[in-house]
Amino acid sequence: MVNTSSTHYGEFRVLVTDDQESIPQLIERLVHTRLGCEVRCARSGNEALELLERECFDVFVTDMKMPGIHGFDLIREAKAQWPGMDIIVMTGYPADFPYVDVVNSGANDFINKPFPPSEIEAKLVRLLNERRLRHAHVVAENKYRSLFELNLDGMLLSNYETLAILDSNNSFCELVGMHQGDLLEKTLEEILPDSEFERFRVWLQLCGNIGHGTMGDLHIRHSSGRTIAVDATVTIIRKESDCLFFVAFKDMTTKRELERDLAEAAQSDELTGLMNKRAFQNRLDWAVSTASEKSSALVLMMIDLDNFKRCNDTYGHQIGDRLLASVGSAITASIRRSGYDEGFRYGGDEFCVLLHSVKPGGAMIVAKRMQETFQQLETYGTSMSIGIGAFEPGMTTEELVKRADEALYRAKAAGKNTIEES
């Protein structure tokens, strides 16, 4: 007999039907003793169908010739009631019930009478093991679907070679603003911006060598046209005839925006809207280095608010703060944007401006515009003194600052509200 001493199949139920009383009794003893299954017996096809109406069975072992309903009709009726039930046919008339016809009618296996107990045991063990495997697969599939569908991260299953999208969860549909049906007609190339697709493709190839990987700062395309910052994690799934990959996208847009806001706040002066002294030191070093490497024009303007202390003493600090904000507005309105020029509050009533790639005479034009813009505001008896220092090849950061500072000193000494160049 098959050695099943270490295997117990107590979770399964078996129905045995035969009009010869000795055969159901034999199989019942065998199955219960050797396999541990619960067994019920019936003496006819009609009795078996009545049991199937009331109870659930995993395996149905039946004779093909009995009183009442029997043969192919019995198999079809039983299968109709329990489509997932396995069926083993027993018969002493193989010519009347060919194996192929039996299987086509819905049975899983076939055994000729008379048979040794080991043969029926072996066939049952095979079917019960297959049922366990199917059950484990269903459990795993349900667990996967739950994790997949309920995950807050956007998830995709895709073909490794074609990048065709095979499956997606609700979170990913929301992430890109598309219905699942529309997504399943697309490839990853269609949801990644052109600038990101090549980087993603190279990264995926590298992950293919080790089976998994993580990529940060990836951007995917939303149906509205905007891009969304994500971190991606991929797992390669190799099958016999195909290669798939599973990728999870974590939406990092809010985090990136917060990081950017914090970075800007760390470099910004809240009162004037200009950059602060810390940012000035970093940007000045970079500007001097770039001007040296590219032989490009660079000008540093240093600005001081004339009579600011008198204004504070006369009108109070609230007016003083309003005045400093006006200086910030005048500087911002007078310089170029898009990375050409940069304005800074150096501290107190001192301000700086960096002019990049400025044309000859351009710094004086900006300085006069700045004074005129400021004078159109409520100045409370104050004015601007401006010193202009032009960068020369070989000059250090300290030398540029000194040149602009000396020009500012001369401007204030000349009677304030004055512009001096050096």
Number of C-alpha atoms within 10 A of each C-alpha: 11 13 10 14 8 6 11 12 18 11 11 18 20 24 24 22 27 24 17 12 12 10 15 23 16 11 21 20 13 18 22 16 11 18 21 18 19 17 20 17 22 19 18 22 27 17 14 22 18 11 16 18 11 7 10 15 18 17 22 24 24 29 26 26 21 17 12 11 18 18 20 20 13 22 24 16 17 22 19 12 13 15 11 12 19 22 25 23 23 23 20 15 12 15 8 12 18 11 16 10 12 21 17 10 16 20 23 17 17 21 18 15 11 10 12 10 14 13 14 21 19 15 16 21 18 10 18 21 12 12 18 14 12 12 12 12 12 12 12 12 12 12 12 12 13 11 13 21 17 13 15 16 21 24 26 23 23 23 18 20 11 12 17 19 21 18 15 23 21 18 21 24 19 14 20 20 14 15 13 17 11 9 22 16 10 14 16 19 18 14 18 19 18 12 9 16 18 13 12 18 15 11 15 21 13 13 18 19 10 10 15 17 17 15 15 13 14 21 24 25 19 18 13 9 10 11 17 19 20 23 17 21 17 22 19 22 17 13 8 5 5 10 15 20 23 19 21 23 25 20 22 17 16 11 12 15 12 12 12 12 12 12 11 13 14 14 18 19 20 13 13 23 16 25 25 22 18 14 18 20 14 11 15 19 13 13 21 24 16 15 19 18 10 8 15 16 20 23 24 24 28 26 27 24 22 20 15 21 14 14 18 16 10 12 11 12 13 10 15 21 16 15 24 22 18 20 30 22 18 21 27 20 15 20 19 15 10 6 8 12 18 22 23 28 28 22 11 11 18 17 24 25 26 24 23 20 15 16 11 10 8 12 23 17 11 18 25 16 17 21 21 15 17 23 18 9 13 11 20 17 11 19 20 27 27 32 28 29 26 20 24 17 12 12 14 15 16 10 14 21 19 13 20 25 21 17 23 27 17 19 23 20 11 13 10 20 16 20 22 21 18 15
